[in-house]
């Protein structure tokens, strides 16, 4: 199964978006600079454009922190005060600091982060893949993520607290693990998405599992999925 046929089976018409750590922008063309928030570019992604982030990019300080490992706040204390006191995201500065310490960021190895439509020929640089989905499609993807999972495995689907961009990469404990995060739950960025759209971000090993679902046994060929699709078509 290809990514295209997988999306068709799930009824997903939006463009899946990859996060890449790559040295050269040419293969990603058309490439555009970051505006402010990554999710400002939702429609750009749907039109085939890729956003580039690097050490010279402007935009949201949180994006610089989570996607580039670059501190754009003057210091850690200012970031903690902003998240705790200005935005009220944690009960105390101590909790905010503990949360930040528990989720280290990762600077790009190749100098650039590219976020845009998935390109098979650039898979060596791929970190994660994000699907933009409605609640029904989110349900399908959660089923898909659990299909191969054993109860003793790490949870295949996480619902983490974090920024929209952080949930596309930094909140994964281990990118080599088949795992997914329910994303776009950051109220600071939801204004850029349609109200019925959430994100579902997966690691490359989880995507490999997704593309193995056409085994003739999975829920893709069973009545639960068929009945829900038929009900929505009425």
Secondary structure, DSSP 8 states (H G I E B T S, - for coil): --HHHHHHHHT--S--EEEEE-S-SGGG-SEEE--SSGGGGHHHHHTT-EEEE-TT--S-HHHHHHHH----SSSHHHHHHIIIIIS--SSSHHHHHHHHHHS-----SSS-EEEEE--GGGGGGEEEEEEEE-HHHHHHHHHHHHTT--TTS--SEE---S-TTGGGTTT-S-TTS--EEEE---TTTGGGS-TT-EEEEEEHHHHHHHTT--SSSSGGGSHHHHHHHHHHH-
